[in-house]
């Protein structure tokens, strides 16, 4: 089984930066991609502020914060996701946007390994990856309508 060392995250909003923080504080490298530099910087600033709160609660040291932030690379380019072993889509809940993102990733990333089936449903039941591409599942969230 392949060891995951780098996580790609699409979306620097609340969910994306929260995932980035969890991964970075766990020692993983993170590439967090969003549509513009301002969104990326806001996401990184949010992570920094959250880590500051953890320092105040004595759950994290300043050194651990600095190390976690150093593991997060912000970007506006999908090309920076090429080295990631796992990419998590955390963009705005918009089906058309999600399909576009997944199609871009399908063209950019190598086929995914076979994963065991999960109970996750696709947020877009009408869209399926091409037979040669990676297997992708999107989990339903409270704001996602699932069949």
C-alpha positions as CSV (number, residue, x, y, z in Angstrom):
1,X,0.0,0.0,0.0
2,X,1.3,3.5,-0.9
3,X,2.1,5.9,1.9
4,X,0.5,9.3,1.5
5,X,2.9,12.1,2.2
6,X,1.4,15.0,0.2
7,X,-2.3,15.9,0.1
8,X,-3.8,18.2,-2.5
9,X,-6.8,20.3,-1.5
10,X,-9.0,22.2,-3.9
11,X,-10.6,25.0,-2.1
12,X,-9.2,27.3,0.6
13,X,-12.5,28.1,2.2
14,X,-13.7,26.8,5.6
15,X,-13.7,23.1,4.7
16,X,-10.5,23.3,2.6
17,X,-8.4,25.2,5.1
18,X,-9.7,23.0,8.0
19,X,-8.6,19.9,6.1
20,X,-5.3,21.6,5.3
21,X,-4.7,22.4,9.0
22,X,-5.6,18.8,10.1
23,X,-3.2,17.3,7.5
24,X,-0.3,19.8,8.2
25,X,-0.5,19.4,11.9
26,X,-0.4,15.6,11.4
27,X,2.9,16.0,9.5
28,X,1.7,15.8,5.9
29,X,2.7,18.1,3.1
30,X,-0.3,20.1,1.8
31,X,-0.9,21.8,-1.5
32,X,-4.0,24.0,-1.1
33,X,-5.3,25.4,-4.5
34,X,-8.0,28.0,-5.0
35,X,-9.1,30.2,-7.9
36,X,-7.2,33.4,-6.9
37,X,-4.3,34.4,-4.7
38,X,-6.5,36.4,-2.3
39,X,-8.6,33.2,-1.5
40,X,-5.4,31.2,-1.0
41,X,-3.9,33.8,1.4
42,X,-7.2,34.1,3.3
43,X,-7.2,30.3,3.8
44,X,-3.6,30.3,5.1
45,X,-4.4,33.2,7.4
46,X,-7.4,31.3,8.7
47,X,-5.2,28.3,9.5
48,X,-2.7,30.6,11.2
49,X,-5.3,32.1,13.4
50,X,-6.7,28.7,14.3
51,X,-3.3,27.5,15.2
52,X,-2.8,30.6,17.4
53,X,-6.0,29.7,19.3
54,X,-4.6,26.2,19.8
55,X,-1.3,27.8,21.2
56,X,-3.4,29.9,23.7
57,X,-5.1,26.7,24.8
58,X,-1.7,25.1,25.2
59,X,-2.7,22.3,22.7
60,X,0.2,23.4,20.3
61,X,3.5,25.1,20.6
62,X,4.7,28.0,18.4
63,X,7.3,25.7,16.9
64,X,4.6,23.2,15.9
65,X,2.5,26.0,14.4
66,X,5.5,27.2,12.3
67,X,6.2,23.7,11.2
68,X,2.5,23.1,10.2
69,X,2.4,26.4,8.3
70,X,5.6,25.5,6.5
71,X,3.9,22.3,5.3
72,X,1.1,24.2,3.5
73,X,1.8,25.4,0.1
74,X,-0.8,27.8,-1.3
75,X,-1.3,27.9,-5.1
76,X,-3.7,29.0,-7.9
77,X,-2.3,26.3,-10.2
78,X,-3.7,22.8,-10.5
79,X,-0.2,21.8,-11.9
80,X,1.1,22.0,-8.3
81,X,-1.1,19.1,-7.4
82,X,0.9,16.7,-9.6
83,X,3.0,15.4,-6.7
84,X,0.1,14.7,-4.4
85,X,-0.8,11.1,-3.6
86,X,-4.4,12.2,-2.7
87,X,-6.4,15.1,-3.8
88,X,-9.5,16.3,-1.8
89,X,-12.1,18.5,-3.5
90,X,-13.5,21.0,-1.1
91,X,-14.8,23.7,-3.4
92,X,-18.1,25.6,-3.3
93,X,-21.2,23.4,-3.4
94,X,-21.9,23.9,-7.1
95,X,-22.4,20.7,-9.2
96,X,-21.1,22.3,-12.5
97,X,-18.0,23.6,-10.8
98,X,-17.3,20.2,-9.2
99,X,-17.7,18.4,-12.5
100,X,-15.3,20.9,-14.1
101,X,-12.8,20.4,-11.3
102,X,-13.0,16.6,-11.5
103,X,-12.5,16.7,-15.2
104,X,-9.4,18.9,-14.9
105,X,-8.0,16.6,-12.2
106,X,-8.7,13.5,-14.4
107,X,-6.6,15.1,-17.2
108,X,-3.8,16.0,-14.8
109,X,-3.4,13.2,-12.3
110,X,-2.5,9.5,-12.9
111,X,-5.2,6.9,-12.4
112,X,-6.0,6.3,-8.8
113,X,-5.4,2.9,-7.2
114,X,-8.5,0.7,-6.6
115,X,-10.0,1.7,-3.3
116,X,-12.5,-0.5,-1.4
117,X,-16.1,0.5,-1.9
118,X,-17.4,3.2,0.5
119,X,-20.9,4.3,1.4
120,X,-20.2,7.7,-0.1
121,X,-22.6,8.7,-2.9
122,X,-21.7,10.8,-5.8
123,X,-22.8,14.5,-5.6
124,X,-23.5,14.2,-9.3
125,X,-25.1,10.9,-10.1
126,X,-25.2,11.7,-13.8
127,X,-21.4,12.3,-14.1
128,X,-19.0,9.4,-14.1
129,X,-15.3,9.4,-14.7
130,X,-14.1,7.9,-18.0
131,X,-13.2,4.2,-17.8
132,X,-9.5,4.9,-18.0
133,X,-9.5,7.6,-15.3
134,X,-9.4,7.5,-11.6
135,X,-12.3,6.4,-9.5
136,X,-13.8,9.4,-7.7
137,X,-16.5,9.5,-5.0
138,X,-17.9,12.7,-3.5
139,X,-19.3,12.4,-0.1
140,X,-22.7,14.0,0.6
141,X,-22.8,16.9,3.0
142,X,-25.7,18.7,4.6
143,X,-25.8,21.1,1.7
144,X,-25.4,18.5,-1.0
145,X,-28.5,16.8,-2.4
146,X,-27.9,13.1,-2.8
147,X,-30.2,10.6,-4.5
